[in-house]
Amino acid sequence: MHPAEEITGTRSSRLRGKKILVCVTGSIACVETVHLVREIKRHEGEPIVALSEAAERLVSPETLEWATGKPPIIQIRGQVEHVSLATEPGKVDICLVIATTNTICKVANGVADTTTTLLIASMIGAKIPVMMIPVAHQFLLDNPITIEAIQYLKNLAVLFLSPRYEEEKAKFPKISDIMDKIFEVLDFPKLLSGRHLMITAGGTREFVDQVRFISNPSSGKTGLALAQVARNLGAEVTIILGAQHSADFQGFNVVNVTSAEEMTSKSLELIQEQNFDMVISSAAISDFTLDQRDEKIRSGQPLELTFRPTRKLIKEIKHINPNLPIIGLKAEVNCSDEELAQKAKLSMTESNLSLVVANDISRTGSGFSTDTNEVVIFRGPGDWRSVKGPKLEISREIMAEVVKIFDSQEVNS
C-alpha cells in the first residue's frame, strides 16, 4: 500500500468523492503543501497538485508524489489537464491556490502563461470554486495594484482565505483553518441555482443644470454584497446600477443608468423582456426630480427650484407583474428597532412586498458608504429580527430569507 493510502479517511469521510486541485506557486510557503494535501487525504479527499516552475525549485515533485500517491502536474501535456479537470467526468470540485502576488495579478489580468495560471483561468471559466491563499510580504499585499487585482477577483466570486500575519508577512494559515473553509464551500449547496434576480444598486442623479445635480451618499456596497452572495448561491444576477456609487461591480451583468426615471424605465423594460424570479430594490432612488436647465445657473444669486415626485419603481413593477416577489430596502433616521419594524410593516402592506430590510442611517457604522450595517429584517407582523455586522454577512442573512421565500412558493404551488 502506498504511504498516502495509509492515512486516507483516518479523520473523516467528509471529502469522499471530492477532487481538490491545489495550485502551488513560487512562495516559500509552498513547502506547507505537503501537510495540506496529507490532511485532505485524511478526510478521504483526492488532492491533485499542480506546480509552477518557480514552485518546483522550492518543493520537489517527488515529495508531493509521496504525499498524494500521484505525480503532480508540472506541465500541460497531451491529457490537456486544464480542460480535463474543468469538465466532466474528471471535473474538480474546488481549486486551492497558494498564491504569490505575481500569480494574483496575472490571473486578474487574464494572463495564463504558466501551468498553474492556465489551470486557474480554466477553473474560473468553468465556474469551479477557486480559493486563493495569499502568501507574501505585507508591503506586496499593500501594493495598490495587488489590492485592485484581489478586489477584481473577488467580484468574479474568487474566494480569499486570510493569511496568518506574523513578522509583517502574510504567512500560510493553519491547516485546520484551510480545511474548515474547504468544508464550508463544498457543503454549501447552490440553493438559488436556476433563479434570475434583478438587483437595483447605487444612487441616482437629478440634474439641475449641465454641471450640477442632486443626489445622495449611496455607495452601492449593499447591492454589491447582495449580488455576490446571490451568485455564490448559484443565481443569475442582473444589476441596475445608478451613477452615484463607489463599489466595484466588475464581473457582473450591469446595466448602467443615471436618473431615477432611467432606473425605473430600464428596470421595467427588462422585467417585461426577461423572466426574473425576484427583484431586490436596494438602490437609493431619488424621490424627487426637476427640469434640467439648458444653461449653467450663475453663482452668487438666490435660486428657487421646483421639484416633482418621481415614479415609484416598486409600485410600477407591481402594476405590470403583481405576482413578482420584491424585497425592499428602507432607510430611516433616528428610529429604534421597534420603530423600524413598524415602518417596514407599513411598506410591506402598501407595496405588497415579500420582505423588507430597514435600517437607521443615522447610527454609527450604519447606512450609506459604510462597510457595516445594522438592519431589521421584517418578514411579517411580529416576525422580525435585528442583524448587525459587515454588509456581506447581512447579505447572507437576507439571501437566506430569499431561499425561504422560493421554498415557500414551491410548497404552495
Secondary structure, DSSP 8 states (H G I E B T S, - for coil): --HHHHTTTSS-STTTT-EEEEEE-SSGGGGGHHHHHHHHHHTT-EEEEEE-HHHHTTS-HHHHHHHHSS--B-S--TT-HHHHTTSTTS--SEEEEEE-HHHHHHHHTT---SHHHHHHHHHHHTT--EEEEE-EEHHHHTSHHHHHHHHHHHHTT-EE---EEETTEEE---HHHHHHHHHHHHT---TTTT-EEEEEESB--EESSSS-EE-----SHHHHHHHHHHHHTT-EEEEEE-SB--S--TTSEEEE--SHHHHHHHHHHHHHHS--SEEEE-SB--SEE----SS---SSS------EE---HHHHHHHH-TTS-EEEEEEESS--HHHHHHHHHHHHHHHT-SEEEEEETTSTT-STT-SEEEEEEEEETTEEEEEEEEHHHHHHHHHHHHHHHHHHHHHH-
